[in-house]
Every structure is written in structure tokens, then in C-alpha cells.
Amino acid sequence: MKTVLYTPDMEPITVLDVTPQIQAYLETNERVALAVMEPINWLALADDPVEVATPRYVHIWRERFVRYGKSMFFLFTNNDENALLLQTTFLPGQTSAVRAKEQSAFARGFLTAWARLGE
């Protein structure tokens, strides 16, 4: 299920693809904490000491509402900076436009590489 994650002020943060397991958990529980991945610093030198990052979490709560007799919920978090590190998805109306841009970029890159190969 794709859903928008909001701040308590109803500002949209990101779109999440909530797995059936998390959705089922939220049906019976009001809160869930999701771990987020720290961005990897690929520029660090091999001789540098390895820094162990403190785990970061996004604490999410749901608020249920009923519309047309069907129970739904909104998802909220106070951890908006950490929420931006969650894996996001696109809404159904955005998917085809994003796919078209990706295909166009791939085609341009492929044709440029092909042209350089012949030089």
C-alpha cells in the first residue's frame, strides 16, 4: 500500500510503500519504529578509522479515520529528517513519467557510449 508520510502539521514528507506486514502491525498497534540506513561515505580513505554510526530510527504513528464505511489511516512522524532516508516510492500517477525519463536517459547514455566506441 502506498501512503504519504506526514509531519504532525500535515506537511507531506515522502511517499512510502508500506509492506503488508507493517500494515497488519499498524492495524493492531498505533506506533512503529523503522530503522534507516546512514548514507555511506565512499570518499573515505582506506587508512581512515571506521566510524560506527549510531542507529537512526523513524518513529511513525497512525491515526485512523473512516470514509464511506472503510477504515483507513494517515501516517505521521516527528523525525522528518530521518524519514527522508527511508526508501521512497512514487505515486501511481507519477510512475509512467518517471519510467519514461529513465528510459530516455538510458537511451541517450547508450547512444553516446556507442558513438564514442566507434571513434
Secondary structure as the mmCIF struct_conf table of DSSP 4:
data_model
#
loop_
_struct_conf.conf_type_id
_struct_conf.id
_struct_conf.beg_label_comp_id
_struct_conf.beg_label_asym_id
_struct_conf.beg_label_seq_id
_struct_conf.end_label_comp_id
_struct_conf.end_label_asym_id
_struct_conf.end_label_seq_id
STRN STRN1 LYS A 2 TYR A 6
TURN_TY1_P TURN_TY1_P1 PRO A 8 ASP A 9
BEND BEND1 MET A 10 MET A 10
STRN STRN2 PRO A 12 ASP A 17
HELX_RH_AL_P HELX_RH_AL_P1 PRO A 20 THR A 28
BEND BEND2 GLU A 30 GLU A 30
STRN STRN3 ARG A 31 VAL A 36
HELX_LH_PP_P HELX_LH_PP_P1 MET A 37 ILE A 40
TURN_TY1_P TURN_TY1_P2 TRP A 42 LEU A 43
TURN_TY1_P TURN_TY1_P3 ALA A 46 ASP A 47
BEND BEND3 ASP A 48 ASP A 48
HELX_LH_PP_P HELX_LH_PP_P2 PRO A 49 PRO A 55
STRN STRN4 ARG A 56 ARG A 67
TURN_TY1_P TURN_TY1_P4 TYR A 68 GLY A 69
STRN STRN5 LYS A 70 THR A 77
BEND BEND4 ASN A 78 ASN A 78
HELX_RH_AL_P HELX_RH_AL_P2 ASP A 80 ALA A 83
TURN_TY1_P TURN_TY1_P5 LEU A 84 LEU A 85
BEND BEND5 LEU A 86 LEU A 86
HELX_LH_PP_P HELX_LH_PP_P3 GLN A 87 THR A 88
HELX_RH_AL_P HELX_RH_AL_P3 PRO A 92 LEU A 117
TURN_TY1_P TURN_TY1_P6 GLY A 118 GLY A 118
#
